[in-house]
Structures are given as C-alpha cells and as structure tokens.
C-alpha cells in the first residue's frame, strides 16, 4: 500500500502548481509510471475505428463528468477557488490542473478517446472548438434548479439552455438538415442526481422513505423533461451513469463515522430503480429513442469492497485529503495549507473524498463503453450506441 505523505502547501502566491510538484512526481514509484503507459495503450486499443467525424459526444451532469466548466465561472480566477483547479488535482494529466476533480482523466475523456473523438471541451472555455463534442457538466450541479443564488455551478436546467444555444449556432453554421443529422448521430452522456440526494441527506439525518421517494419523483420528472427537450431538438441516443453508492464514499463515511451510510445508499437505489422504469417508458413513447444505463452503483461498490480484486490497494480511503479516511478537503487552493497525498493515485479507488482516481475512471469507462448487458444495458452499451445507424425517418420533429 502506498505510504501517505504530508505536504505543506504554501498558497500565499496563489500558485495553482507549486514548485515541489515535479519533486513529488520524481518520487513516484515505477508502478505509477507503468500505469500511465497502460492507460495510453488502452486508449489506442479500444479506439472506435469507423468514420464518425460528424458524430459528437454531448456530456451533461456533475463533478464526475465536469472537464473544467466551473473554472470559467470565477469572478477572479487568481483569488477565487474552483474544485479541481489547483494542485494536486491533475497530477497525472500530467502535472496540470484542468478543472477535472481527479488526479487525471475522467470517464467522458476515455469515452471520447474510445470513440476516436477529441477530449470533451468545456462549453464555457473561451475560443473552444467543439469538433468532437461539448461538455456542459458542472461540479456541484443538481438536476433540480437548487442553489439558484450560486454563481459557481451550472445546474441541469442551465446546462440544457447552453445545449440549445449550441444547437442553434450549429444550425446557423451548417444548415437545418445537416444539424439534425449530427444531433441524431451523436450520443448524450449523463451523470446526474447524486448531488440532489447528497444535499438532501446531508440536511436530514433521519429522512422518511416517503420523503426520499418524493424527492426522487421531482428529480426524475425534471430529468425526463430534459431528455424530452433534447429529443425534440433531434437527440436520439442517450447514455446514463446511474447514481453511485453515495454512502460508501470516504467523505460520507468519515463525517458519519460508519460504513456505507444507509440513508444515502437507499436514496441512490430508489433513484436507480425509477431511472430504469422511466427510461423504459420513454423508449415506448418516443419513436427512435435509444438508451443505455451503466450500472455504476454496482461497479463502484464492488471496487470499494473488493479493491484488490480490481488491482487497487485501497478502496475505502482516499488518496488525497484530511482525516482518518482523507474524507475532507484535498485542496492546494487558497483555503488549505496542509493535506495528505498518497504516492500512487493509481492504487486508490478514490482520489479525494468523493471522486475517483484516473485508474478507476478508466475501468468504469471501459465498462460503460463495451460492457455486457448485466453491466451496461439493457439493450446497448455506448460503443453500440455510437455504431447504431438510425434512419432519417426516425427524426420526426423539425425543431432545432
């Protein structure tokens, strides 16, 4: 198991990449370097070889999928803090904080590589060229339009608004029919709902099941409404990562001082059951609507409880943070001066209190990309969604 090191991060100069970063990397064990080589090989081995140059990957959701939107919401980037925008986040990217809340790449990054697309570009990135797709995800975002006073995150309703803006601009550039065809061929990838339930259960330590179900109903109504609007514009192929085992994250475990907090787990399970039912109903109601669900809850829980089976040394404790499980702040930003950091993030399921290491993201992305029906289904995995050739008559709306 990697030995935790204590680093004193002096942030008075607001540096996002302290001078000792390279020293840390130089001490990194050879196993970690080897893992980077393996990641590169995996990317090339699983690349989708067909010509999908006009197919795009549209990403929606929360911090698990946010490739850097939140850093562009800061009033003053030199003094304000965005999660993932300071060292040690991005130490295997390599050694570059990009706004991703991990040591390296996220699941959408790997999906894009497997599909032979460029990495998902944050929608808010100035001057960005969206050749391979667009990432609208935002760390901290909810499906419901909560925290409306916050200017540091983008909830799903606003993400939908950004997508509509992109679709309109694309139509103006390439024409109505071609824009419809691009939207039809593209895949819409979601990780959404987790923050709605985390916020609720952080505020209510003993919620009743009816109250939890009521929240799931509101979340599901808003999520399905979002899908219907994307469908009306032209989207047909949707991929979902369901809500994970929220109660098993280092942060929730440490703050509650128990293993796998039951109320969080129950809420995630309720959401996932409703999601499966709702998508099946939508498939029957909307011509040409295709979807897949990655059963992320099971995949991540298995890695937490049986970490060595999947090549990890540690499944419960985070690589970076403070406290017994490193379940609190992992931050080189202006608000923290000291935290624990492991030598090899690739040996840990979690990089920080709630977010995966790059190695975990790679394993999850492989399951999402080409997993069997018991892992990613019920009818397709994401690779099959990309390959799916929908005929023009499945586009029944002229709206864009």
C-alpha positions as CSV (number, residue, x, y, z in Angstrom):
1,X,0.0,0.0,0.0
2,X,1.3,3.4,-0.8
3,X,2.5,5.5,2.1
4,X,0.8,8.7,2.8
5,X,3.0,11.8,2.8
6,X,2.2,15.2,4.4
7,X,2.8,18.2,2.3
8,X,2.7,21.8,3.5
9,X,1.2,23.7,0.6
10,X,2.1,27.4,0.8
11,X,-0.6,29.2,-1.2
12,X,0.2,32.9,-0.5
13,X,1.3,33.3,-4.1
14,X,-2.0,31.7,-5.4
15,X,0.1,29.3,-7.4
16,X,-2.0,26.5,-9.0
17,X,1.1,24.3,-9.4
18,X,3.6,24.6,-6.5
19,X,7.2,24.4,-7.1
20,X,7.5,21.0,-5.5
21,X,5.1,19.3,-7.9
22,X,7.9,17.9,-10.0
23,X,9.7,16.7,-6.9
24,X,6.6,14.7,-6.0
25,X,6.4,13.3,-9.4
26,X,10.0,12.3,-9.4
27,X,9.5,10.2,-6.3
28,X,6.5,8.5,-7.9
29,X,7.1,4.7,-8.0
30,X,7.7,2.9,-11.2
31,X,4.3,1.2,-10.9
32,X,2.7,4.6,-11.3
33,X,4.7,5.4,-14.4
34,X,3.8,1.9,-15.8
35,X,0.1,2.7,-15.2
36,X,0.3,5.8,-17.4
37,X,1.7,3.7,-20.2
38,X,-1.1,1.2,-19.8
39,X,-3.7,4.0,-19.9
40,X,-2.2,5.1,-23.3
41,X,-2.3,1.6,-24.6
42,X,-5.9,1.1,-23.6
43,X,-6.9,4.3,-25.3
44,X,-5.4,3.1,-28.6
45,X,-6.5,-0.5,-28.4
46,X,-10.2,0.4,-27.8
47,X,-10.5,3.3,-30.3
48,X,-13.6,3.2,-32.4
49,X,-12.3,2.9,-35.9
50,X,-15.3,3.8,-38.0
51,X,-15.7,7.2,-39.5
52,X,-17.7,9.2,-37.0
53,X,-16.2,12.6,-37.7
54,X,-19.6,14.2,-37.7
55,X,-20.8,12.4,-34.6
56,X,-20.4,14.3,-31.3
57,X,-20.4,13.4,-27.6
58,X,-22.5,15.8,-25.5
59,X,-21.8,15.5,-21.8
60,X,-24.2,16.6,-19.0
61,X,-24.1,16.3,-15.3
62,X,-21.9,16.8,-12.2
63,X,-18.3,16.7,-11.0
64,X,-17.8,13.1,-12.1
65,X,-18.1,14.4,-15.7
66,X,-17.1,18.0,-15.5
67,X,-13.9,18.6,-17.5
68,X,-13.5,22.2,-16.4
69,X,-16.6,24.4,-16.8
70,X,-16.6,25.7,-13.2
71,X,-13.2,27.4,-13.5
72,X,-14.7,29.8,-16.0
73,X,-17.4,30.9,-13.6
74,X,-14.9,32.6,-11.2
75,X,-15.2,36.3,-10.7
76,X,-11.4,36.4,-10.2
77,X,-9.5,33.3,-11.2
78,X,-6.4,34.4,-9.3
79,X,-8.2,34.6,-5.9
80,X,-11.4,32.5,-6.2
81,X,-11.4,28.8,-5.9
82,X,-12.9,26.2,-8.2
83,X,-12.7,22.5,-7.3
84,X,-10.1,20.7,-9.4
85,X,-8.4,23.9,-10.5
86,X,-5.4,23.7,-8.1
87,X,-2.6,21.2,-7.5
88,X,-2.7,18.3,-6.6
89,X,-5.7,17.8,-8.9
90,X,-4.4,16.9,-12.4
91,X,-1.1,15.5,-11.2
92,X,-1.3,12.7,-13.8
93,X,-2.8,14.7,-16.6
94,X,0.2,15.1,-16.5
95,X,1.0,17.6,-13.7
96,X,-1.6,20.1,-14.8
97,X,-4.8,21.2,-13.1
98,X,-7.6,21.4,-15.7
99,X,-10.7,21.7,-13.5
100,X,-11.2,18.0,-13.5
101,X,-11.8,16.7,-10.0
102,X,-9.3,13.8,-10.1
103,X,-5.6,13.2,-10.5
104,X,-6.2,12.7,-14.2
105,X,-8.8,12.0,-16.8
106,X,-12.5,11.4,-16.3
107,X,-14.9,8.9,-17.7
108,X,-16.0,11.2,-20.6
109,X,-12.4,11.7,-21.6
110,X,-11.9,8.0,-22.0
111,X,-15.3,7.5,-23.8
112,X,-14.2,10.2,-26.3
113,X,-10.9,8.5,-26.9
114,X,-12.5,5.1,-27.4
115,X,-14.8,6.8,-29.9
116,X,-11.9,8.4,-31.7
117,X,-13.1,11.9,-30.8
118,X,-11.2,14.8,-29.2
119,X,-11.5,15.2,-25.4
120,X,-14.8,16.8,-24.4
121,X,-14.3,20.6,-24.3
122,X,-16.0,22.6,-21.6
123,X,-18.8,24.7,-23.1
124,X,-17.6,27.8,-21.2
125,X,-14.0,27.6,-22.4
126,X,-13.2,30.8,-24.3
127,X,-12.4,30.2,-28.0
128,X,-13.1,26.5,-27.8
129,X,-13.6,24.4,-31.0
130,X,-16.2,21.8,-30.4
131,X,-15.1,19.3,-33.1
132,X,-15.7,16.2,-31.0
133,X,-18.5,17.4,-28.8
134,X,-19.3,19.6,-25.9
135,X,-19.1,19.2,-22.1
136,X,-21.8,21.0,-20.2
137,X,-21.3,19.2,-16.9
138,X,-20.5,21.3,-13.7
139,X,-19.1,20.2,-10.4
140,X,-21.8,20.6,-7.7
141,X,-24.7,20.7,-10.1
142,X,-28.1,19.3,-9.4
143,X,-30.9,18.0,-11.6
144,X,-33.3,20.3,-9.8
145,X,-32.5,24.0,-10.0
146,X,-31.3,24.2,-6.4
147,X,-28.8,26.8,-5.1
148,X,-30.1,29.3,-7.6
149,X,-28.1,32.1,-5.8
150,X,-24.8,30.3,-6.5
151,X,-22.8,31.6,-9.5
152,X,-20.2,28.9,-9.1
153,X,-22.0,26.0,-10.6
154,X,-24.4,25.1,-13.5
155,X,-27.5,23.1,-12.7
156,X,-29.0,20.9,-15.3
157,X,-31.7,23.4,-16.4
158,X,-28.9,25.8,-17.3
159,X,-26.9,23.1,-19.0
160,X,-29.9,22.4,-21.2
161,X,-30.1,26.0,-22.1
162,X,-26.5,26.0,-23.1
163,X,-27.1,22.9,-25.3
164,X,-30.0,24.7,-27.0
165,X,-27.7,27.6,-27.7
166,X,-25.1,25.4,-29.2
167,X,-27.6,23.6,-31.4
168,X,-29.0,26.9,-32.7
169,X,-25.5,28.1,-33.5
170,X,-24.6,24.8,-35.2
171,X,-27.8,25.1,-37.4
172,X,-26.8,28.6,-38.4
173,X,-23.4,27.3,-39.5
174,X,-24.1,24.1,-41.3
175,X,-27.8,24.3,-42.1
176,X,-31.0,22.8,-40.6
177,X,-31.0,19.3,-42.1
178,X,-27.3,18.6,-41.5
179,X,-27.6,19.9,-37.9
180,X,-30.5,17.5,-37.3
181,X,-28.4,14.6,-38.7
182,X,-25.4,15.5,-36.4
183,X,-27.7,15.6,-33.4
184,X,-29.3,12.3,-34.4
185,X,-25.9,10.5,-34.8
186,X,-24.5,11.9,-31.6
187,X,-24.5,10.4,-28.1
188,X,-25.8,12.2,-25.0
189,X,-24.0,11.1,-21.8
190,X,-25.3,11.9,-18.3
191,X,-24.2,11.6,-14.7
192,X,-26.9,13.4,-12.7
193,X,-28.8,13.1,-9.5
194,X,-26.1,12.4,-7.0
195,X,-25.8,16.0,-5.6
196,X,-29.6,16.3,-5.2
197,X,-29.5,13.3,-2.9
198,X,-26.3,14.2,-1.1
199,X,-27.6,17.7,-0.3
200,X,-30.9,16.3,1.0
201,X,-29.3,13.6,3.2
202,X,-26.7,16.0,4.5
203,X,-29.5,18.2,5.8
204,X,-31.8,15.4,7.0
205,X,-30.1,12.7,9.1
206,X,-33.3,10.6,9.5
207,X,-35.4,11.1,6.4
208,X,-38.6,9.0,5.9
209,X,-38.8,6.8,2.9
210,X,-41.8,8.8,1.6
211,X,-39.8,12.0,1.7
212,X,-37.0,10.3,-0.1
213,X,-39.4,9.0,-2.8
214,X,-40.9,12.4,-3.2
215,X,-37.5,13.9,-4.0
216,X,-36.7,11.1,-6.5
217,X,-40.1,11.9,-8.2
218,X,-39.2,15.5,-8.6
219,X,-35.7,14.7,-9.8
220,X,-37.0,12.1,-12.3
221,X,-39.6,14.5,-13.6
222,X,-37.0,17.2,-14.3
223,X,-34.6,14.7,-15.8
224,X,-37.1,13.2,-18.2
225,X,-38.3,16.6,-19.2
226,X,-34.7,17.5,-20.1
227,X,-34.5,14.4,-22.3
228,X,-37.7,15.2,-24.0
229,X,-36.4,18.6,-24.9
230,X,-33.2,17.2,-26.3
231,X,-35.2,14.6,-28.2
232,X,-37.4,17.4,-29.7
233,X,-34.3,19.1,-31.0
234,X,-33.0,15.9,-32.5
235,X,-31.2,13.8,-30.0
236,X,-31.9,10.1,-30.1
237,X,-29.1,8.2,-28.4
238,X,-28.8,8.6,-24.6
239,X,-26.3,7.0,-22.1
240,X,-26.7,7.2,-18.3
241,X,-24.4,6.5,-15.5
242,X,-26.8,5.8,-12.6
243,X,-26.2,7.2,-9.1
244,X,-23.4,5.6,-7.2
245,X,-23.2,4.2,-3.7
246,X,-23.2,7.7,-2.1
247,X,-23.0,6.3,1.5
248,X,-19.7,4.5,0.8
249,X,-17.7,7.5,-0.3
250,X,-14.8,8.4,2.1
251,X,-16.5,11.8,2.8
252,X,-19.8,10.4,3.9
253,X,-18.2,7.5,5.8
254,X,-15.9,9.9,7.7
255,X,-18.5,12.5,8.5
256,X,-20.9,9.9,9.8
257,X,-18.3,7.6,11.4
258,X,-19.9,4.5,10.0
259,X,-19.5,2.2,7.0
260,X,-21.7,2.9,4.0
261,X,-24.4,5.2,5.5
262,X,-27.7,3.6,4.9
263,X,-29.9,6.6,4.1
264,X,-27.6,7.7,1.2
265,X,-27.5,4.1,-0.2
266,X,-31.3,3.8,0.0
267,X,-31.8,7.1,-1.9
268,X,-29.4,6.1,-4.6
269,X,-31.1,2.8,-5.0
270,X,-34.5,4.4,-5.2
271,X,-33.3,6.8,-8.0
272,X,-31.7,4.0,-10.0
273,X,-34.9,1.9,-9.9
274,X,-37.0,4.9,-11.0
275,X,-34.5,5.7,-13.7
276,X,-34.7,2.2,-15.3
277,X,-38.5,2.4,-15.2
278,X,-38.7,5.9,-16.6
279,X,-36.3,5.3,-19.5
280,X,-38.1,2.1,-20.5
281,X,-41.4,4.0,-20.6
282,X,-39.8,6.8,-22.7
283,X,-38.5,4.2,-25.1
284,X,-42.0,3.0,-25.7
285,X,-43.4,6.5,-26.2
286,X,-40.8,8.3,-28.3
287,X,-40.0,6.8,-31.8
288,X,-36.3,6.2,-32.2
289,X,-35.4,6.9,-28.6
290,X,-32.4,4.7,-27.7
291,X,-30.7,4.5,-24.3
292,X,-28.3,2.6,-22.2
293,X,-27.6,2.6,-18.4
294,X,-24.3,1.9,-16.9
295,X,-24.9,0.3,-13.5
296,X,-22.3,2.4,-11.9
297,X,-23.7,1.8,-8.4
298,X,-22.7,-1.9,-8.5
299,X,-19.4,-1.3,-10.4
300,X,-18.1,1.2,-7.9
301,X,-19.4,-0.6,-4.8
302,X,-17.6,-3.7,-5.9
303,X,-14.3,-1.8,-6.2
304,X,-14.8,-0.2,-2.8
305,X,-15.5,-3.5,-1.0
306,X,-13.1,-5.7,-3.1
307,X,-10.4,-3.3,-4.2
308,X,-7.6,-5.8,-4.6
309,X,-9.7,-7.9,-6.9
310,X,-9.7,-5.0,-9.3
311,X,-6.0,-4.1,-9.0
312,X,-6.3,-1.5,-6.2
313,X,-4.5,-1.4,-2.8
314,X,-7.1,0.8,-1.1
315,X,-10.9,1.1,-1.7
316,X,-12.2,2.9,1.4
317,X,-9.6,5.6,2.0
318,X,-8.9,8.4,-0.5
319,X,-5.5,9.2,-1.9
320,X,-5.8,12.9,-1.0
321,X,-7.5,14.8,1.8
322,X,-7.6,15.1,5.6
323,X,-9.0,13.0,8.4
324,X,-9.0,9.2,9.0
325,X,-10.2,8.3,5.5
326,X,-8.9,11.5,3.9
327,X,-12.6,12.3,3.6
328,X,-12.3,16.1,3.9
329,X,-10.6,18.7,1.8
330,X,-7.9,17.8,-0.7
331,X,-7.1,21.3,-1.8
332,X,-4.0,23.2,-2.9
333,X,-6.1,26.3,-3.2
334,X,-6.1,29.4,-1.0
335,X,-8.2,27.8,1.7
336,X,-5.9,24.9,2.7
337,X,-2.3,24.7,3.7
338,X,-1.8,21.0,4.7
339,X,-3.3,17.7,3.5
340,X,-2.3,14.1,2.9
341,X,-1.3,12.9,-0.5
342,X,-0.5,9.3,-1.5
343,X,2.5,8.5,-3.7
344,X,0.5,6.5,-6.3
345,X,-3.1,7.5,-7.0
346,X,-3.4,4.5,-9.3
347,X,-3.5,2.3,-6.2
348,X,-6.6,4.0,-4.8
349,X,-10.3,3.8,-5.9
350,X,-10.9,7.3,-4.7
351,X,-8.6,10.3,-5.4
352,X,-10.4,12.5,-2.9
353,X,-13.5,12.4,-0.6
354,X,-16.0,11.7,-3.4
355,X,-14.2,11.4,-6.7
356,X,-12.3,8.6,-8.4
357,X,-8.7,8.2,-9.4
358,X,-7.8,8.2,-13.1
359,X,-7.3,4.4,-12.9
360,X,-10.8,3.9,-11.5
361,X,-12.2,6.2,-14.2
362,X,-10.5,4.1,-16.9
363,X,-12.1,0.9,-15.5
364,X,-15.5,2.5,-15.3
365,X,-15.2,3.9,-18.8
366,X,-14.3,0.5,-20.3
367,X,-17.5,-1.0,-18.7
368,X,-19.6,1.9,-20.0
369,X,-18.1,1.6,-23.4
370,X,-18.3,-2.1,-24.1
371,X,-19.7,-3.8,-21.0
372,X,-22.1,-6.7,-21.3
373,X,-25.8,-6.4,-20.6
374,X,-25.6,-7.0,-16.9
375,X,-23.1,-4.1,-16.6
376,X,-24.3,-1.7,-19.2
377,X,-27.7,-2.3,-20.8
378,X,-30.4,-3.4,-21.2
379,X,-30.0,-3.3,-25.0
380,X,-26.8,-1.4,-25.8
381,X,-23.5,-0.3,-24.4
382,X,-22.1,3.1,-25.5
383,X,-20.0,1.6,-28.3
384,X,-23.1,0.1,-29.8
385,X,-24.9,3.4,-29.4
386,X,-22.2,5.1,-31.5
387,X,-22.4,2.3,-34.1
388,X,-26.2,2.5,-34.2
389,X,-27.4,3.7,-37.6
390,X,-30.7,5.5,-37.2
391,X,-32.6,6.0,-40.4
392,X,-33.8,9.6,-41.3
393,X,-37.4,8.8,-40.7
394,X,-36.7,8.4,-37.0
395,X,-36.3,12.2,-36.9
396,X,-39.9,13.2,-36.5
397,X,-39.5,16.9,-35.5
398,X,-38.4,19.9,-37.4
399,X,-37.4,21.8,-34.3
400,X,-33.7,22.7,-33.7
